[in-house]
């Protein structure tokens, strides 16, 4: 396997990770920011207050985008296994 082939496979892996993990991390970041702003405005310093909204938001994103994420991972895995057979010379 050449360097170009390894770099191609690594680039595809990073792209799949960003596509699947990006929306989840973005929503968790946004909800955390909104809860922090709310806490600073009301001066409520409860650490567990930010946990429940994040869990609910991440679960909602996974329910809504779950089929799309699964299809992205399925396409990536299919391409990976096909390319490995090609790269291995089988």
C-alpha positions in Angstrom: 0.0 0.0 0.0 1.5 3.4 -1.0 1.5 6.6 0.9 -1.2 8.1 -1.3 -3.5 5.2 -0.6 -3.0 5.5 3.2 -3.6 9.2 3.0 -6.8 8.7 1.0 -8.2 6.2 3.5 -7.3 8.6 6.4 -8.9 11.5 4.6 -12.1 9.5 4.1 -12.1 8.4 7.8 -11.7 12.0 9.0 -14.5 13.1 6.6 -16.9 10.5 7.9 -16.1 11.3 11.5 -16.8 15.0 10.9 -20.0 14.3 9.1 -21.3 12.0 11.8 -20.0 13.7 14.9 -20.3 17.3 13.8 -24.0 17.8 14.3 -24.0 16.1 17.7 -21.1 18.2 18.9 -22.5 21.4 17.5 -25.9 20.9 19.2 -24.2 20.0 22.5 -22.1 23.1 22.2 -25.0 25.4 21.4 -27.2 24.0 24.2 -24.3 24.3 26.7 -23.7 27.9 25.6 -27.4 28.8 26.0 -27.7 27.1 29.4 -24.5 29.0 30.5 -25.9 32.3 29.4 -29.2 31.5 31.3 -27.2 30.5 34.4 -25.1 33.7 34.3 -28.2 35.9 33.8 -30.1 34.3 36.7 -27.1 33.6 38.9 -28.0 30.0 39.3 -24.8 28.0 39.8 -26.1 24.5 39.6 -23.7 22.3 37.8 -26.2 19.6 36.9 -28.5 22.1 35.2 -26.6 22.0 32.0 -26.4 18.2 31.8 -30.1 17.3 31.3 -30.7 19.8 28.4 -27.6 18.5 26.6 -28.6 14.9 26.9 -32.1 15.7 25.6 -30.8 17.7 22.7 -28.2 15.1 21.7 -30.8 12.4 21.9 -33.2 14.4 19.7 -30.4 15.0 17.1 -29.6 11.3 17.1 -33.3 10.4 16.6 -33.7 12.9 13.8 -30.4 12.4 12.0 -29.8 8.8 13.0 -30.8 7.3 9.6 -28.6 9.7 7.7 -25.7 9.0 10.0 -26.1 5.3 9.5 -26.2 5.7 5.8 -23.0 7.8 5.9 -21.2 5.1 8.0 -22.6 2.3 5.7 -21.2 4.0 2.6 -17.9 4.7 4.3 -17.6 1.1 5.4 -18.5 -0.3 2.0 -16.0 2.0 0.3 -13.3 1.1 2.9 -13.7 -2.6 2.5 -13.8 -2.3 -1.3 -10.7 -0.1 -1.3 -8.8 -2.4 1.1 -9.4 -5.3 -1.3 -8.1 -3.2 -4.2 -5.1 -1.8 -2.2 -4.2 -5.3 -1.0 -4.1 -6.6 -4.5 -6.7 -9.3 -3.9 
